Amino acid sequence: MYRISGVRRPYDWGSHDAIPWLMGEQVTDEPVAELWFGVHPTGPAGLPEHDEHDNLKTLIESDPVGTLGEDVKSRFGDTLPFLMKLIAPAKPLSLQVHPNLTQAREGFKREEAAGIALDDPTRNYRDPNHKPELVIALTRLEAMCGFRAPRRAIELLEGLDVPLAERLVKVLRDDPTSAGMKRAFALLISGPRRATPEDVKAIAEACAHRLATSTSPSPRADTIVGMLHDEHPGDPGVVAALLLNPVTLRGGETLFVSAGTVHAYLSGLAVEVMASSDNVLRAGLTSKHVDIDEMLQCVDFVAAPPIRLAPELFGSATEVFYAPVDDFELNVTRLRETHGRQPVRGLGPRVILCVDGKITLWNAADERVQLRCGQAVFVPAGDGAIEAKGSGTLVQVDVP
């Protein structure tokens, strides 16, 4: 087992205190939006106790079979196929979508041929991989995810008495299908009839009026519109809150975001696991690069409720969340001192993060490492089965 240190991302939407609080560290003036535990080339995890390797990426590349196992190596090559993160939005993230595998490969190849540097802020595809993701809330987590049914979007837009809302209602009434939703969303964020700052302000004011007069058909949606407009005044992405599903997760609940699903996290603290990728296509609500045309090429406009995964229980301590992808699965193990040494389900390469309490891990060779809240280890495939003892909660990501 190798103790690993996460790579901090100080994005401006991040909380100053949520991740430091979890890790028992001092709060600073710099936000800590994300903490990465993986091998992505733009931020491989460190190995603070192993000077012979630069980071987790070079450790795995030095012995792919021993660290990954034959099966994972044969399927994914000489790399860890997932990336685990702590994520702590204090302000809304960008309105975004992730590409599927074909789109990512083609986009990466295209931008490589164009000579766009990987660290160029205008780059869309920083790797040739898809990015399905699964988030498990550690605190209350607010988000938007996937499109509403067109008829429900019409209900929210009707009665606002704003020209932009009337235009969107007409599009959706003329074609209440995914094709109609595509036209409405494109009308909102792109082209010559794209929503102006004045249009967006009028929508936000109308939503605020509905809230103040207790006439809102969806107080949550109208509240999100107001919050987004406070952070990004005039951005057409503000109005997208009326087209998307609002999501509230309590601690321990999960949300799966497939490729092509428009989403934005709004606030909270969570563990996020995804295929090892940093490909994000943005449509607004951000100071980062926006490429609306490319984003629209990758969006799935079919109305669907947010995907909340139900766990399968193993023994008395472990829940397993099976995502519909080959790159990762997520386990949560909750321990008490009275449990004694308990097996932590899973084989192959794993990252284990302690999110509560203090827990000791043992591998098959009876080597051990103690984790406190916020600390993580990488477990090579060759370490075999893991046991744990203590009082707290572990989140483990492995490969199915």
Secondary structure, 3 states (H helix, E strand, C coil): CEEEECEEECCCCECCCHHHHHHCCCCCCCCCCEEEECCCCCCCCECCCCCCCCCHHHHHHHCHHHHHCHHHHHHHCCCCCEEEEEECECCCCCEEECCCHHHHHHHHHHHHHCCCCCCCCCCCCCCCCCCCEEEEECCCEEEEEEECCHHHHHHHHCCCCCHHHHHHHHHHHHCCCHHHHHHHHHHHHCCCCCCCHHHHHHHHHHHHHHHHCCCCCCHHHHHHHHHHHHHCCCCHHHHHHHCEEEEEECCCCEEEECCCCCEEEEECCEEEEEECCCCCEEEECCCCCCCHHHHHHHCCCCCCCCECCCCEEECCCEEEECCCCCCCEEEEEEECHHHCCEEECCCCCEEEEEEEEEEEEECCCCCEEEEECCCEEEECHHHCCEEEEEEEEEEEEECC
